[in-house]
Amino acid sequence: MTKLTGCSFGLGEPSLAPTEAMSFGDSSAVFEQRSRAIGLSDDVIKGFKDNGLDTMAKLAFACNFSPGGSDDKPFKDLLTKVLGRDANLVEESCARRLFNESYATVAADIRCQTEQTNDESLRKLAPADRAARLEEQQGRLTGLNIRGPYEPGDSLVDKFVNFYENDRLQWISWDQCVSREHELMNTSKKDQRLVVQSSGELKFTSSVKYEPCDTSSEILLRYCLIRRALAMEQANILAYKYHDKWLEKIMACRLETVPHGFARTTFQQIEAADKRLFVLLAEKTRAGIKATATGRPCDAHFEVCMNSTEVMSLLQPKPIAVRSSEEPPTKRPKIDRPGPDKSPFERPGKGRNKGRGKASPSQFMRIPTDLLNLGCTGATPQGHRLCFSFNLKKCSNSVQNQRCDKGLHLCAVKGCHKQHAAVECPMRKKD
């Protein structure tokens, strides 16, 4: 198994290694992969590693020589010291190519860090580095089969790696925490745009976007947050065990039995608490999220932020402010009103036809097409109007109140009418 030098992916204890840089030139897996691709033998690669030259960044400044210089004696002396003998012509040629690539890679990394650009495109991990991180994680977290719905997508890992390089933590919406399987099965879309750079020039950039993943049920949300935890650990931001504690806490709040008169914790409350947790964690790590000799900053502050009053108060069950659907409906007195002139031959229906002309209150409402496709109605059996915006998760009062001017905040799916939106209802029609 490939060992990642200077990295402490989810070991549980703070890392005592130096700060792990996430750039292309600081990866030992990339160094080994490029050395083999160029044509260096295992003995030469072992000689470089035994002398501590296991990354391109270390090799680029190992001697007082730069590509294109007239005197290459420092480079030859370095190669002799590494091999313990004089290098042959093929070894010297391959080593010179590797040295030139290392020098160019480090120069490009420094230029990207120093120049301020408006380019929003993400820097992607090298395939060798990506495979090494996943392999190390799979070998250590033996109780979790990291494949299928559990394996984080490449786009998700790249986002957290860029957060690490920028030294700033951000919250990613749940539907963007896609799996690698989701990326392979769904077609991607290219978002192309013109970007004004700091120099005033226009640059045509494109970014790949995938279809959002489904998080409408408890098990799908659990898959989503596990993928986020694994991606954050691969990016060396947060250990998996700390994020797993947060996942167990919100799942317990969602599935616990609530007292009579209270509604179960909704997905909107969980999402609000999740956002608040990342806000507090970002405030605690203003100095940066990169790992130091004392460990990861996010590991040190995560449990304090998770158990804070600001976060836990958002997960508390809310009291039900509307009458329960199990209570008998209130009977209203029948008022005879003069209707339009009727034909003398018109008679009330009898038998099966009796009452056929009556319509329910929902038949007089214009129900959105998205809700009709889910099998929704416009009102409860008792005739109370339902809020269509709440059922589409667009109502601004869906967390604080149980009703608004548009109607009750209950599920509009026929036969359900519980305290959740229609798009999350397990009884909704599915295509």
GUMIKOL-499691 format. One record per residue (C-alpha): residue in one letter; z, y, x. Coordinates in steps of 0.2 Angstrom, whole numbers. Layout:
N
('a' (Z Y X))
...
***
This chain:
431
('m' (0 0 0))
('t' (-4 17 6))
('k' (11 27 11))
('l' (11 46 7))
('t' (19 55 21))
('g' (31 68 18))
('c' (32 65 -1))
('s' (46 60 -12))
('f' (38 55 -29))
('g' (52 51 -41))
('l' (64 43 -29))
('g' (78 49 -39))
('e' (87 58 -24))
('p' (81 75 -17))
('s' (68 74 -3))
('l' (73 77 14))
('a' (55 78 20))
('p' (46 95 23))
('t' (37 104 9))
('e' (22 93 3))
('a' (6 103 3))
('m' (-6 97 -10))
('s' (-22 103 -1))
('f' (-36 92 4))
('g' (-32 94 23))
('d' (-14 89 21))
('s' (-17 72 13))
('s' (-14 57 25))
('a' (-24 46 13))
('v' (-39 58 14))
('f' (-38 57 33))
('e' (-38 39 34))
('q' (-53 37 21))
('r' (-63 50 31))
('s' (-60 42 47))
('r' (-66 25 41))
('a' (-81 33 33))
('i' (-86 42 49))
('g' (-85 25 59))
('l' (-69 25 68))
('s' (-61 8 72))
('d' (-44 3 66))
('d' (-37 5 84))
('v' (-43 23 86))
('i' (-35 27 68))
('k' (-19 19 74))
('g' (-19 29 90))
('f' (-20 45 80))
('k' (-6 40 68))
('d' (5 34 82))
('n' (4 52 90))
('g' (8 60 73))
('l' (-10 66 69))
('d' (-11 58 52))
('t' (-19 73 43))
('m' (-34 84 45))
('a' (-23 99 47))
('k' (-13 92 61))
('l' (-29 86 70))
('a' (-37 103 68))
('f' (-24 112 79))
('a' (-20 97 91))
('c' (-28 105 106))
('n' (-35 122 112))
('f' (-52 120 106))
('s' (-63 126 92))
('p' (-80 119 86))
('g' (-94 128 95))
('g' (-84 132 111))
('s' (-92 130 128))
('d' (-78 121 136))
('d' (-73 105 127))
('k' (-62 98 140))
('p' (-46 100 130))
('f' (-54 90 116))
('k' (-58 76 128))
('d' (-41 76 136))
('l' (-33 75 118))
('l' (-44 60 115))
('t' (-39 51 131))
('k' (-21 54 127))
('v' (-23 47 110))
('l' (-32 31 115))
('g' (-23 29 131))
('r' (-40 27 140))
('d' (-57 35 141))
('a' (-67 35 125))
('n' (-84 27 124))
('l' (-99 37 118))
('v' (-98 31 100))
('e' (-79 34 99))
('e' (-81 52 106))
('s' (-95 56 94))
('c' (-86 50 78))
('a' (-70 59 84))
('r' (-79 75 87))
('r' (-86 74 70))
('l' (-69 71 62))
('f' (-62 85 72))
('n' (-76 97 66))
('e' (-73 92 48))
('s' (-54 94 50))
('y' (-56 112 57))
('a' (-68 117 43))
('t' (-57 110 30))
('v' (-41 119 36))
('a' (-51 135 37))
('a' (-57 133 19))
('d' (-40 130 13))
('i' (-33 145 22))
('r' (-47 156 14))
('c' (-43 150 -3))
('q' (-25 154 -1))
('t' (-27 171 6))
('e' (-42 177 -5))
('q' (-38 183 -22))
('t' (-52 178 -35))
('n' (-53 177 -54))
('d' (-60 159 -53))
('e' (-51 149 -66))
('s' (-59 132 -61))
('l' (-46 119 -55))
('r' (-46 112 -38))
('k' (-48 93 -40))
('l' (-39 80 -30))
('a' (-49 70 -18))
('p' (-52 52 -24))
('a' (-43 44 -10))
('d' (-27 55 -12))
('r' (-28 52 -31))
('a' (-28 33 -29))
('a' (-14 33 -17))
('r' (-3 44 -28))
('l' (-6 32 -43))
('e' (-4 16 -32))
('e' (13 22 -25))
('q' (19 27 -42))
('q' (14 10 -50))
('g' (22 0 -36))
('r' (39 10 -38))
('l' (40 11 -57))
('t' (39 -8 -60))
('g' (47 -7 -77))
('l' (32 4 -84))
('n' (14 -3 -84))
('i' (5 13 -80))
('r' (-12 9 -87))
('g' (-21 12 -104))
('p' (-11 25 -115))
('y' (2 27 -101))
('e' (-10 32 -87))
('p' (-12 51 -86))
('g' (-30 58 -85))
('d' (-37 66 -70))
('s' (-38 83 -78))
('l' (-20 82 -83))
('v' (-15 78 -65))
('d' (-26 91 -58))
('k' (-18 105 -69))
('f' (0 101 -63))
('v' (-7 100 -45))
('n' (-14 117 -47))
('f' (3 123 -54))
('y' (11 116 -38))
('e' (-1 125 -27))
('n' (1 141 -36))
('d' (20 139 -35))
('r' (22 143 -54))
('l' (27 132 -68))
('q' (17 132 -85))
('w' (18 123 -101))
('i' (3 113 -107))
('s' (0 109 -125))
('w' (3 91 -130))
('d' (-15 88 -136))
('q' (-21 92 -118))
('c' (-10 78 -110))
('v' (-24 66 -112))
('s' (-25 48 -104))
('r' (-38 42 -92))
('e' (-43 30 -105))
('h' (-46 45 -117))
('e' (-57 54 -104))
('l' (-68 38 -101))
('m' (-70 35 -120))
('n' (-73 53 -126))
('t' (-87 64 -121))
('s' (-83 80 -111))
('k' (-89 97 -114))
('k' (-94 110 -101))
('d' (-87 128 -104))
('q' (-98 139 -95))
('r' (-95 158 -93))
('l' (-98 173 -81))
('v' (-83 178 -71))
('v' (-81 195 -62))
('q' (-74 192 -45))
('s' (-62 204 -35))
('s' (-77 210 -25))
('g' (-86 215 -41))
('e' (-99 202 -41))
('l' (-103 191 -56))
('k' (-101 172 -54))
('f' (-107 159 -66))
('t' (-93 146 -67))
('s' (-91 130 -78))
('s' (-76 119 -83))
('v' (-75 102 -91))
('k' (-65 101 -107))
('y' (-61 85 -116))
('e' (-57 81 -134))
('p' (-39 84 -138))
('c' (-28 69 -140))
('d' (-19 64 -156))
('t' (0 67 -157))
('s' (3 66 -176))
('s' (16 51 -175))
('e' (31 47 -165))
('i' (23 33 -155))
('l' (8 44 -150))
('l' (19 59 -145))
('r' (29 47 -135))
('y' (13 41 -126))
('c' (9 59 -123))
('l' (25 65 -115))
('i' (26 49 -104))
('r' (9 54 -97))
('r' (15 72 -94))
('a' (30 65 -85))
('l' (20 54 -74))
('a' (7 68 -70))
('m' (22 80 -65))
('e' (29 67 -54))
('q' (12 64 -45))
('a' (10 82 -43))
('n' (28 82 -34))
('i' (35 94 -47))
('l' (48 84 -57))
('a' (55 66 -55))
('y' (50 55 -69))
('k' (68 50 -73))
('y' (73 68 -78))
('h' (58 70 -89))
('d' (62 53 -97))
('k' (80 59 -102))
('w' (72 74 -111))
('l' (60 62 -120))
('e' (74 50 -126))
('k' (84 65 -132))
('i' (70 72 -143))
('m' (65 55 -150))
('a' (83 52 -155))
('c' (84 69 -164))
('r' (68 65 -173))
('l' (73 47 -179))
('e' (91 50 -182))
('t' (98 49 -200))
('v' (102 66 -206))
('p' (116 71 -219))
('h' (112 73 -237))
('g' (104 90 -240))
('f' (96 92 -223))
('a' (79 88 -218))
('r' (74 78 -203))
('t' (69 87 -187))
('t' (51 91 -188))
('f' (37 91 -175))
('q' (37 110 -175))
('q' (55 111 -170))
('i' (52 98 -156))
('e' (37 108 -150))
('a' (47 124 -150))
('a' (62 116 -141))
('d' (49 109 -128))
('k' (42 126 -125))
('r' (59 134 -123))
('l' (64 121 -110))
('f' (49 126 -99))
('v' (53 144 -101))
('l' (71 142 -95))
('l' (65 130 -81))
('a' (52 143 -76))
('e' (66 157 -76))
('k' (77 146 -65))
('t' (62 142 -52))
('r' (56 160 -50))
('a' (57 157 -31))
('g' (44 143 -32))
('i' (43 125 -38))
('k' (37 117 -21))
('a' (48 104 -13))
('t' (59 110 1))
('a' (71 101 13))
('t' (84 101 -1))
('g' (73 93 -14))
('r' (63 99 -29))
('p' (69 115 -37))
('c' (64 108 -55))
('d' (75 92 -52))
('a' (90 103 -48))
('h' (89 114 -64))
('f' (81 102 -77))
('e' (96 95 -84))
('v' (105 111 -86))
('c' (90 119 -95))
('m' (88 103 -106))
('n' (106 104 -112))
('s' (107 122 -114))
('t' (112 130 -131))
('e' (95 139 -133))
('v' (86 122 -132))
('m' (98 111 -142))
('s' (99 123 -157))
('l' (81 121 -160))
('l' (83 102 -163))
('q' (96 103 -176))
('p' (91 97 -194))
('k' (88 111 -206))
('p' (96 112 -223))
('i' (84 109 -238))
('a' (83 125 -248))
('v' (72 117 -262))
('r' (76 106 -277))
('s' (74 87 -273))
('s' (59 79 -280))
('e' (71 65 -287))
('e' (79 77 -299))
('p' (73 77 -317))
('p' (61 91 -321))
('t' (67 106 -331))
('k' (60 105 -348))
('r' (53 122 -354))
('p' (52 126 -373))
('k' (35 124 -380))
('i' (27 141 -386))
('d' (14 140 -399))
('r' (0 153 -395))
('p' (-15 157 -405))
('g' (-30 149 -397))
('p' (-48 152 -400))
('d' (-56 148 -417))
('k' (-58 129 -419))
('s' (-71 120 -429))
('p' (-64 112 -445))
('f' (-71 96 -440))
('e' (-61 95 -424))
('r' (-46 83 -425))
('p' (-34 78 -412))
('g' (-38 62 -402))
('k' (-30 46 -407))
('g' (-25 30 -397))
('r' (-32 30 -380))
('n' (-41 46 -382))
('k' (-25 55 -386))
('g' (-22 69 -373))
('r' (-38 65 -363))
('g' (-42 84 -362))
('k' (-26 89 -353))
('a' (-27 93 -335))
('s' (-13 94 -322))
('p' (-9 111 -313))
('s' (-17 105 -297))
('q' (-34 104 -306))
('f' (-34 123 -308))
('m' (-31 126 -290))
('r' (-44 128 -276))
('i' (-38 115 -263))
('p' (-45 117 -245))
('t' (-58 103 -241))
('d' (-48 97 -226))
('l' (-33 93 -238))
('l' (-45 85 -251))
('n' (-51 73 -238))
('l' (-33 68 -234))
('g' (-30 64 -253))
('c' (-19 80 -257))
('t' (-15 88 -273))
('g' (-11 106 -276))
('a' (7 104 -284))
('t' (21 92 -286))
('p' (23 81 -301))
('q' (35 93 -308))
('g' (22 107 -307))
('h' (28 116 -292))
('r' (14 124 -281))
('l' (13 118 -263))
('c' (9 129 -248))
('f' (-8 124 -241))
('s' (-5 133 -225))
('f' (10 123 -221))
('n' (1 106 -224))
('l' (-12 112 -212))
('k' (2 118 -199))
('k' (-4 136 -200))
('c' (10 144 -210))
('s' (21 156 -199))
('n' (36 151 -209))
('s' (35 133 -208))
('v' (50 131 -196))
('q' (62 144 -203))
('n' (60 142 -222))
('q' (57 128 -234))
('r' (46 139 -245))
('c' (35 155 -244))
('d' (25 166 -256))
('k' (11 152 -256))
('g' (22 138 -262))
('l' (34 124 -257))
('h' (34 118 -239))
('l' (32 99 -244))
('c' (18 87 -240))
('a' (3 88 -252))
('v' (-2 70 -250))
('k' (-2 62 -268))
('g' (14 51 -270))
('c' (23 58 -254))
('h' (29 76 -256))
('k' (42 74 -241))
('q' (47 87 -228))
('h' (32 86 -217))
('a' (14 93 -216))
('a' (0 83 -224))
('v' (-9 81 -207))
('e' (6 71 -201))
('c' (9 61 -216))
('p' (7 42 -213))
('m' (0 40 -231))
('r' (-14 52 -229))
('k' (-32 46 -230))
('k' (-40 42 -214))
('d' (-59 42 -210))
***
